Amino acid sequence: MTVTDAHDLDQTQEALPTLGGAEYAQTLRQLSQASVDRHFDAFIDIPWDHPDFQVDPTDERWILPDGIDPLGSHPWYKGLPVERQIEIGMWRQANIMKVGLQFENILIRGIMQYVFTQPNGSEEYRYLTHEATEECHHTQMFQQGVNRIGVDVPGMPRWMRAVSGLLPLVASRFPVAFFIGVLAGEEPIDHTQKQVLRGSKQLPPVLARIMQIHVAEEARHISFAHAYVMRNGPRLGRVERQIVALLYPVIMRVLGDAILIPPKELRTEMGVPKHVLDELYWNSPQSQEFLAELFSDVRMLAEESGLMTRASRRVWRRLKIDGRSSRYRSEPPAALVDPVAVDAA
């Protein structure tokens, strides 16, 4: 971080419209009420024993969707016999759910660590305990989905599982960085599931229902994390702002890779060639474009919260996750087609 970069960050902070305390509290009250008005239970809202919700290993709807899932679009995968496409598709969907429940387990522990420090009357305490409750239901829902598919998937890479006990401790000491990390986990899964739901004409009913419930409730969770960073990013001290601005893209890339890139077991157990995975994550131009698009919402947040500086922008570019920011949250990817941004990515 140069002196010029620090000066530019200070000027940005001075001009930044900070999310007011009353507005922030009202947002939390609305999110809390939404959790009361509309919430889901993993064993009430999914009819696990209904015949249509049984997992059939011959059901071609488990084939990974072409044009949406990176592996499903690869010529190697599309050239496999149908039964192998189904087998790999089931393994991949089960592992995505396992990653989701592991990440949410970390999130729940971090939330509990954070709210332990909150005073009486805290609007954050009430909302975040609603969120933790919902995330507990999500972990049950995902684990039940994995159990029904019946494959022993590992989920996150081994290194991520090894450090999972330390990550929740960040929540009370460096909460802005923690909730940036929350977005690094929630945004890729949410983005991918929305793409599957929008673009797939047919999904196995159990998979479609799991995704629908998760997307519906994650909208609140992502809204809170955005509001938290918008509220507290501009309030950081000068040195901490500089550090968090530089760490922001690193957190996004490292956690995004841990969540999106399949573990080595997809090669060793399912026989997917290493060169196929290397191309998909992230050597091909199409995969690099997907990666850049994936973080368009959080780039917008970085800019709006004063955490996008000249120095940090170079880090975004170096990590190949720069590009055009969203104009509004959840802007459909088709609206983001920008030759300049694609070339930059």
C-alpha positions in Angstrom: 0.0 0.0 0.0 1.6 3.3 -1.1 1.1 6.7 0.4 -0.9 7.6 -2.7 -3.1 4.6 -2.3 -3.7 5.4 1.4 -4.6 9.0 0.5 -7.0 7.8 -2.2 -8.6 5.4 0.3 -9.1 8.3 2.8 -10.6 10.5 0.1 -13.0 7.6 -0.8 -14.0 7.1 2.8 -14.8 10.8 3.2 -17.1 10.8 0.2 -18.7 7.5 1.0 -22.4 7.5 2.1 -22.3 5.4 5.3 -25.3 3.2 6.1 -27.0 5.1 9.0 -27.6 3.4 12.3 -31.4 3.8 12.1 -31.5 2.5 8.6 -29.3 -0.5 9.5 -31.4 -1.3 12.5 -34.6 -1.2 10.4 -33.0 -3.5 7.8 -32.2 -6.0 10.6 -35.7 -5.8 11.9 -37.2 -6.4 8.5 -34.8 -9.4 8.0 -35.8 -10.8 11.4 -39.5 -10.5 10.7 -39.0 -12.1 7.3 -37.4 -15.1 9.1 -40.4 -15.3 11.3 -42.9 -15.0 8.5 -41.3 -17.4 6.1 -38.9 -20.1 7.1 -38.4 -23.8 6.3 -37.8 -27.0 8.2 -35.7 -29.7 6.6 -38.1 -32.5 7.7 -41.4 -30.7 7.2 -40.9 -28.9 3.9 -39.3 -31.7 2.0 -41.3 -34.9 1.5 -38.4 -37.3 1.8 -40.5 -40.4 1.7 -42.7 -39.4 -1.3 -42.1 -41.7 -4.3 -41.2 -38.8 -6.5 -38.4 -37.7 -4.1 -36.6 -41.0 -4.1 -33.1 -41.1 -5.6 -33.0 -43.3 -8.7 -29.5 -44.1 -9.9 -30.8 -44.5 -13.5 -32.6 -41.1 -13.5 -31.0 -39.1 -16.4 -32.0 -35.8 -14.6 -28.9 -36.3 -12.5 -26.7 -35.7 -15.6 -24.9 -32.4 -15.0 -26.5 -29.6 -17.0 -24.6 -28.5 -20.2 -23.9 -24.8 -20.2 -24.4 -24.4 -16.5 -22.2 -26.8 -14.6 -18.5 -26.5 -15.8 -18.0 -30.2 -15.8 -21.3 -30.8 -17.4 -20.2 -28.7 -20.4 -16.9 -30.4 -21.0 -16.6 -32.7 -24.1 -15.0 -35.4 -22.0 -18.0 -35.6 -19.7 -20.5 -35.4 -22.5 -18.7 -38.2 -24.3 -19.2 -40.7 -21.5 -21.9 -43.4 -21.4 -25.2 -42.1 -19.9 -24.8 -44.3 -16.8 -21.3 -42.8 -16.1 -22.6 -39.3 -16.6 -25.4 -40.0 -14.0 -22.9 -41.6 -11.5 -20.5 -38.6 -11.7 -23.4 -36.2 -11.7 -24.8 -37.7 -8.4 -21.3 -37.6 -6.8 -20.8 -34.0 -7.8 -24.2 -32.8 -6.5 -23.7 -34.7 -3.3 -20.3 -33.2 -2.8 -21.7 -29.7 -3.4 -24.2 -30.3 -0.7 -21.5 -31.6 1.6 -19.4 -28.5 1.0 -22.5 -26.4 1.7 -23.2 -28.0 5.1 -19.5 -27.8 6.1 -19.3 -24.1 5.3 -22.6 -23.4 7.1 -21.3 -25.3 10.1 -18.3 -22.9 10.2 -20.7 -20.0 9.8 -23.0 -21.1 12.6 -20.0 -21.3 15.0 -18.7 -17.9 13.9 -22.2 -16.4 14.4 -22.3 -17.8 17.9 -18.9 -16.4 18.6 -19.9 -13.0 17.3 -23.3 -12.7 19.1 -21.7 -13.7 22.4 -20.1 -10.2 22.4 -23.4 -8.3 21.6 -25.1 -6.2 24.2 -28.7 -6.4 25.4 -31.2 -5.0 22.9 -28.9 -5.7 19.9 -30.8 -6.0 16.6 -27.8 -8.0 15.3 -28.2 -10.6 18.1 -31.8 -11.3 17.1 -31.3 -11.4 13.4 -28.1 -13.5 13.5 -29.7 -16.1 15.8 -32.5 -16.4 13.3 -29.9 -16.9 10.6 -28.1 -19.5 12.7 -31.3 -21.4 13.2 -31.9 -21.4 9.4 -28.4 -22.6 8.7 -28.8 -25.5 11.1 -31.8 -26.6 9.1 -29.7 -26.2 5.9 -27.0 -28.5 7.3 -29.7 -31.1 8.1 -31.2 -30.7 4.7 -27.9 -31.0 2.9 -26.8 -34.0 5.0 -30.1 -35.8 4.4 -29.6 -35.1 0.6 -26.1 -36.6 0.7 -27.4 -39.6 2.7 -30.2 -40.3 0.2 -27.8 -40.1 -2.7 -25.7 -42.6 -0.9 -22.1 -41.7 -1.8 -19.4 -41.0 0.8 -18.2 -37.6 -0.4 -15.6 -35.6 1.5 -16.8 -32.1 0.7 -14.2 -29.3 1.2 -10.5 -30.0 0.5 -8.6 -31.5 3.3 -6.7 -28.3 4.2 -10.0 -26.4 4.6 -11.4 -29.0 6.9 -8.1 -28.9 9.0 -8.4 -25.2 9.7 -12.2 -25.1 10.1 -11.9 -24.9 13.9 -9.9 -21.7 13.8 -12.1 -19.7 11.3 -15.0 -19.0 13.7 -12.7 -17.3 16.1 -12.2 -14.5 13.5 -15.8 -13.5 13.9 -15.5 -11.6 17.2 -12.0 -10.1 16.6 -12.3 -9.2 12.9 -16.0 -9.3 12.1 -15.8 -7.3 8.8 -13.3 -9.8 7.5 -15.4 -12.6 8.8 -18.6 -11.5 7.0 -16.6 -10.9 3.8 -15.6 -14.5 4.2 -19.3 -15.4 4.7 -20.0 -13.8 1.3 -17.0 -15.7 -0.2 -18.8 -18.9 0.8 -22.4 -18.0 0.2 -22.1 -16.1 -3.1 -20.6 -19.0 -5.2 -23.1 -21.6 -3.9 -26.0 -19.2 -4.3 -24.9 -18.1 -7.8 -24.4 -21.7 -9.0 -27.8 -22.9 -7.6 -29.6 -20.0 -9.2 -28.0 -20.7 -12.5 -29.0 -24.4 -12.2 -32.6 -23.5 -11.3 -32.9 -20.9 -14.0 -31.3 -22.9 -16.8 -32.3 -26.5 -16.1 -35.7 -27.6 -17.5 -35.7 -30.8 -15.4 -34.0 -31.7 -12.1 -34.6 -34.6 -9.7 -37.4 -33.3 -7.5 -35.4 -33.7 -4.3 -32.5 -31.7 -5.7 -34.7 -29.0 -7.0 -36.5 -28.6 -3.7 -33.3 -28.5 -1.7 -32.0 -25.7 -4.0 -35.2 -23.8 -3.9 -35.3 -23.7 -0.1 -31.6 -22.8 0.1 -31.8 -20.0 -2.4 -34.9 -18.5 -0.7 -33.3 -18.3 2.7 -29.8 -17.4 1.6 -31.2 -14.2 0.1 -31.7 -12.9 3.6 -28.3 -14.1 4.8 -26.5 -12.5 1.9 -28.5 -9.3 2.4 -27.3 -9.2 6.0 -23.7 -9.7 5.1 -23.9 -7.0 2.5 -25.6 -4.6 5.0 -23.0 -5.4 7.7 -20.0 -4.7 5.4 -21.7 -1.5 4.0 -22.3 -0.3 7.6 -19.0 -1.2 9.1 -16.4 -1.1 6.3 -16.3 2.7 6.3 -16.1 2.7 10.1 -12.8 0.8 10.2 -9.7 2.6 11.3 -7.3 3.7 8.6 -4.8 0.8 8.9 -7.4 -1.9 9.3 -9.3 -0.5 6.3 -6.1 -0.8 4.2 -5.5 -4.4 5.4 -9.1 -5.5 4.9 -9.2 -3.9 1.4 -6.2 -5.9 0.4 -7.5 -9.1 2.0 -10.9 -8.8 0.5 -10.1 -10.3 -3.0 -7.7 -12.9 -1.4 -10.5 -14.1 0.9 -12.9 -14.3 -2.1 -10.4 -16.3 -4.3 -9.2 -18.7 -1.6 -12.6 -19.5 -0.1 -14.2 -19.5 -3.6 -11.7 -22.1 -4.8 -12.1 -24.2 -1.7 -15.9 -24.3 -2.3 -16.0 -24.5 -6.1 -13.1 -26.7 -7.1 -13.9 -30.4 -6.7 -11.6 -32.3 -4.3 -9.1 -34.8 -5.6 -11.5 -37.6 -4.8 -13.4 -36.7 -8.0 -10.3 -37.9 -9.8 -9.4 -40.8 -7.7 -12.9 -42.2 -7.1 -14.8 -41.0 -10.2 -11.9 -41.1 -12.7 -12.2 -37.5 -14.0 -8.8 -36.8 -15.7 -6.6 -34.2 -14.0 -6.3 -32.2 -17.3 -10.1 -31.8 -17.5 -10.3 -30.4 -14.0 -7.2 -28.1 -14.6 -8.9 -26.7 -17.7 -12.2 -26.2 -15.9 -10.7 -24.6 -12.8 -9.5 -22.1 -14.1 -7.3 -22.4 -17.3 -9.8 -22.0 -20.1 -11.1 -18.5 -21.2 -14.7 -19.6 -20.5 -13.8 -20.7 -17.0 -12.0 -17.5 -16.3 -14.9 -15.5 -17.5 -17.2 -17.5 -15.2 -14.9 -16.9 -12.3 -14.8 -13.2 -12.9 -18.6 -13.0 -13.3 -19.1 -15.0 -10.1 -17.8 -12.1 -7.9 -19.5 -9.2 -9.7 -21.8 -8.6 -6.6 -19.0 -8.6 -4.1 -16.9 -6.3 -6.3 -19.9 -3.9 -6.2 -19.9 -4.2 -2.4 -16.2 -3.5 -2.2 -16.6 -0.3 -4.2 -19.7 0.9 -2.2 -18.1 0.2 1.2 -14.9 1.9 0.3 -12.9 -1.3 0.3 -11.8 -1.1 -3.4 -8.6 0.9 -3.7 -5.9 1.2 -6.3 -3.8 -1.4 -4.5 -6.6 -3.8 -3.9 -7.9 -3.4 -7.5 -4.5 -4.7 -8.6 -4.9 -7.7 -6.3 -8.4 -8.5 -7.8 -6.7 -8.4 -11.2 -3.8 -10.5 -10.2 -6.1 -13.1 -8.8 -8.2 -13.0 -12.1 -11.4 -12.1 -10.4 -11.6 -8.5 -11.5 -14.1 -7.3 -14.1 -17.3 -5.3 -14.3 -19.2 -4.9 -11.0 -22.9 -5.6 -10.8 -25.2 -2.5 -11.1 -27.5 -4.1 -8.5 -27.4 -7.3 -6.4 -28.2 -10.5 -8.3 -28.0 -8.8 -11.7 -28.5 -11.7 -14.2 -25.2 -12.7 -15.8 -26.5 -12.0 -19.4 -26.8 -8.4 -18.5 -23.1 -8.3 -17.5 -21.7 -9.0 -21.0 -19.1 -6.4 -21.5 -16.2 -7.0 -23.9 -13.9 -4.7 -21.9 -14.5 -6.6 -18.7 -14.2 -10.0 -20.4 -10.9 -9.0 -22.0 -9.6 -7.8 -18.6 -10.6 -11.0 -16.9 
